[in-house]
Amino acid sequence: MAITFSSVVHFIISITFILFVLVSASHDDFSIIDFDSNLFHQDYSPPSPPPPPPHPPSVSCEDDLGGIGSVDTTCQIVSHLNLTEDVYIEGKGNFYILPNVSVNCLVSGCEITINVTGNFSLGENALIVAGTFELAANNASFLNGSLVNTTGLAGSPPSQTSGTPQGIDGAGGGHGGRGACCLTDKEKLPEDVWGGDPYSWSSLQKPWSYGSKGGTTSKEADYGGGGGGRIKLEIMRFLEVNGSFLADGGDGCAKGGGGSGGSIFIKASKMTGSGRISACGGNGFAGGGGGRVSVDVFSRHDDPKFFVHGGRSVGCPENSGAAGTFYDAVPRSLTVSNQNMSTDTDTLLLEFPHQPLMTNVYIRNHAKAAVPLRWSRVQVQGQISLLCGGVLSFGLAHYALSEFELLAEELLMSESIIKVYGALRMSVKMFLMWNSTMLVDGGGDANVETSMLEASNLVVLKESSVIHSNANLGVHGQGLLNLSGPGDCIEAQRLVLSLFYSINVGPGSVLRGPLKNATTDSVTPRLNCDPQDCPIELLHPPEDCNVNSSLSFTLQICRVEDILVEGLIEGSVVHFHRARTIAVKSSGTLTTSGMGCTGGVGRGEVLSNGLGSGGGHGGKGGVGCYNGSCIEGGISYGDADMPCELGSGSGNDSLADSTAGGGIIVMGSWEHPLSSFSVEGSVRANGENFGANSRKKDHVIIDDWNGGPGGGSGGTILLFLRALVLSESGILSSVGGLGSPSGGGGGGGGRIHLHWSDIPTGDVYQPIATVKGSIDTSGGLGRDQGGAGEDGTVTGKACPKGLYGIFCVECPVGTYKNVTGSDRILCHQCPAYELSHRAVYIAVRGGVTETPCPYKCISDRYHMPHCYTALEELISTFGGPWIFGLLLLGLLILLALVLSVARMKFFGVDELPGPAPTQQGSQIDHSFPFLESLNEVLETNRVEESQSHVHRMYFMGPNTFSEPWHLPHTPPEQIKEIVYEGAFNRFVDDINAIASYQWWEGSMYGILSILAYPLAWSWQQWRRRMKLQRLREFVRSEYDHACLRSCRSRALYEGLKVAATSDLMQAYVDFFLGGDEKRTDLPPRLCQRFPMSLLFGGDGSYMAPFFLHSDNIITSLMSQCVQPTTWYRFVSGLNAQLRLVRRGRLRAMFRPVIRWLDTHGNPALRIHGVRVDL
């Protein structure tokens, strides 16, 4: 009965587990929960390495080493010491090797171990040579010129390693890096051939392995150099290194490979000095690989020099040994440096530690590192830096079958290369490239055809840096992606850039998908050249922005806020999804020209002699003609209002120089339109011209060639956007390609559609497009006898009311649009009958959407809405000129009646009441002892006033603003006896000053006379009334009556009174006696006053006719001769006659008055001895 190995292992594991449970069950605190917790919730710790073999007994200082002193106090080696076997020195004191003293053990693998609790010192120019040197001390000093040398004295490398190469190729030994091997088989790649393999990767933090011997070129003799030895320093406190530590591989001369470098491990609290620490590969026919160096020093001052480079190769100088590893334990950084020695040999980076993570990895100075294990993960806590020709490769060149992960804070590349064979999942915060290259080879395997590069903060390519993938590539981030200038390029067969807030494609830089001249093992995107329906993702793309090979896009920029194009963006189906703004500067180009189908729905036709017609799309392809034989061009296809098709080619892509149609450019989507698109450069989806392609394929050569293919048709430019700015230098084109010179037809034009989103209308309208450049969809020209292709289409979204055209501009002034659409004919002329002959149409924001169309009057003197003058508006308001005329006539008649009545009442009543006339014969008997009534008192006052009246002095002037009232300075004869002449003159001056008007009163009257005469008349009457009131107030209460001789009049202010007629044009001053005069002839009787002059009032106008003013005083005086009733009748009759007298015709108009006096007035007065003359 056969027992397999797996069964045995299973049995042993089961027994072990049962024993473990039984032993654990003997403890009281055992539980299955604790067991699970210990198993899954504790950090895994690898098993401890086996303990080192016990040290031999320590040698003595004086007897065995020939020194002075004791190792427990101080031991000094004062002379040269040659050893032939391992030496172990242990003590509690100090150990000093004096200057110029050497300690040698030249046996391979010979070990010198010093373990003292005191200090160690290697004097100046002192020397220790051995296969292994191990030191443990409190402090250690390696002074100037001192040397610890284990070069080429390695013992046996670890078992089950292949550091020593096999065969007679003279290859170098391997350790930290592979040994070199000079390539002799030209069919192999340099990366496929190497010497000894590396080993001890797991112990690079504490290296303790010998280097390996180099190979030989002869079967008879071994010419390979020896491997490097081992050096270990464990210093408790202070370490001074001014000498050298050498663990280099031995040289193999010209017939043998160099040995690989050994191991150096240094641990101390503090380290100073600028010595040399080297574990380099040995030189030889092929150089040996570098060794391993690790330093664990908390405080390191100065800068000692570390070297782990490979050895030089005599047989192939360009291929030195691979670099070893230098590990700095405190910052946890790994450095692979080949000291600028070129190499094709790799330093293998195997599984990276997870706890704790390395902080930094540096690959520099032409070092070439490789991560060969499939499905590997390189994760560091800080930075991965490739500098000065460093190369990092993932996977195997011929087996691109796995995916690799790279995780770090930063990935910095300067003049370096990263190669990926398979797929790469990179996640960093910053990715900076300077003159560097990242090559991703998907190998054509569907499982690893998509690589993802994620840099959350920043991606910058400068100085011709390239990211190249022959499969699918996604580049994601949250910050800036900047392709700085010429030569910077990101290209892949399918490329997706997403989640950046900004992408800058600098001048001369390139974003491309798919590749040009792609190889056969590249992942080839499938183009929808024969679509039945529009691919749904072109109009409604997915939101996730992931790389999806089932979608139509070959280049997609997704969820990027701002995109600046100063270089080239090229692809077959280019899509910008959920972008905010895109700006194509004057040096920028966005193109899918010639990247469409060589066949397609509108493919051209090809005859057996090679003659072809142009492809069709937006327009039909041009006919191909040669020697009278013609062939029709490709058909037109697609929807002009929502195009989504690739351009078609000349057909039969197996022919040489067949042409392709233009590709597709889509910006935005139905749900997420582009906010702003600015073009100063070019956006092209042109068909391919004959002879312009460079596709590499097996062409069919036609012997009887008499023609050539036609041009490709233009592709599609589909823009979902809100605003477009096309400057003078900007170009949007989807033109057909040129046919062949031998009669090939031109390609048809493509399609351009502008699908506007949220077109503003009405008061919020603003232009959505500023177009100064060119938009071209013309067909390609045919050559020779070939015909030109038809023009393609340029369309826009249907415009709302008031707007028309591709760019939805306002309908012209004088037109309106009340339906949805873009045609110019939808803007109808406004009805002419709705426009006044004094009005013109005006533009309104958002266009006119309905009638009546807005207009304005041609001048400000006309008023909306009918453009009438003010008078015309008034007439129109009252129903037209006839009705307005009738109304105005009736108003004038009514006003005339009202004014006549008012004038009669105004002039018929005395505004200034005076004493009533005393009835003749009205005598009051004062002898009766009873109170007099008020009427009796008033009658008494009136009688007394008339009896004391002396004279009436009239004002001169009609009381106008230009000629106010004024009194003459010379007193009349009638009052000279009762006034002082000097005081009278002063009185006259005061009166005249008060009676005059201010200049502004006359100015106001003049202005009102022009504007509204009734107001001017009212103004004049008001000022006259104020002036009379002022005069009366002055005489009544302000003037002291100083001109009167009567003391009683001066004291009582009763000798002077001012009064005026009701029309305020005639005023006068009455003089009265005070009663204390000595003269008995005053006042004179009426007969003594004859002839007495009475002046007419008024000015002979309609508003102020002439009239005789007869107040109480005149009536009382006249009653001395004439009865009051007779006098009243006379005055009334005279005034009736005077009212007919008109100014300007006084001579003629006074004759009827004179006749009336002769016939009626004087006969009635003559019986009383009175006569009135005019």
Secondary structure, DSSP 4 states (H G I P E B T S, - for coil): ----HHHHHHHHHHHHHHHHHHHHHTSTT--HHHHHHHHHSS---PPPPPPPPPPPPPPPTTTTT--EE-TTSEEEE-S-EE-SS-EEEEESSEEEE-TT-EEE--STT-EEEEEESSEEEE-TT-EEE-SEEEEEESEEEE-TT-EEE-TT---PPPTT---SPPSSS-PPP-SSSPPP-----TTS-GGG--SSPP--GGGTTS---------BS-SSS--PPPPP-EEEEEESSEEEE-SEEE-PPPP-TTTBPPPPP-EEEEEEEEEE---EEE-PPPPBSSPPPP-EEEEEEEEE-S--EEE-PPPPBSS-TT-PPPP-EEEETTTTEEEEE-TT---S-PEE--PPP-SSPB-EEEEETT-EEEE-STT-EEEBSSEEEEETT-EEEESBTTB---EEEEE-SEEEEES-EEEEESEEEEEEEEEEEES-EEEEE-TT-GGG-EEEEEEEEEEEEESS-EEEESSEEEEEESSEEEE-STT-EEE-SEEEEES-SEEEE-TT-EEEES-TT--TTSPPPPP-SS-SS--HHHHS--SS----TTSS-SEEEES-SEEEESSEEEESEEEEES-SEEEE-TT-EEE-TT-S-SSSTTPPPB-TTS-BPPP-SSSPPPPEEETTEEEPPPPP-S-TTS---PPP-SS-TTBTT------EEEES-SSS-BSEEEESSEEE-PPPPTT-------PBPPSS------PPPP-EEEEEES-EEE-TT-EEE-PPPP--TTTPPPPPP-EEEEEE-S---GGG---SEEE-SEEE-PPPPP-TTPPPPPP-EEEEPPP-TTEETTTTEEPPTTEE--SS---GGGSEEPPGGGS-TTEEE---TT---SSSPPEEESSTTSBTTTTB-HHHHHHHHTTSHHHHHHHHHHHHHHHHHHHHHHHHHHHHS-SS--PPPPPTT----TTS-SPPPHHHHHHHHHHHHHHHEEEEEEPBS---SSS--B--SSPPGGGTTTB-HHHHHHHHHHHHHHHSPPHHHHHHHHHHHHH-HHHHHHHHHHHHHHHHHHHHHIIIII---TTBS-HHHHHHT-SEEEEE-TTSS-EEEEEE--S--S-SS-SPPHHHH-S----EES-SSSSS--EE---HHHHHHHTTTS-HHHHHHHHHHHHHHHTT--TT-HHHHTHHHHHHIIIIIHHHHHTTT-----
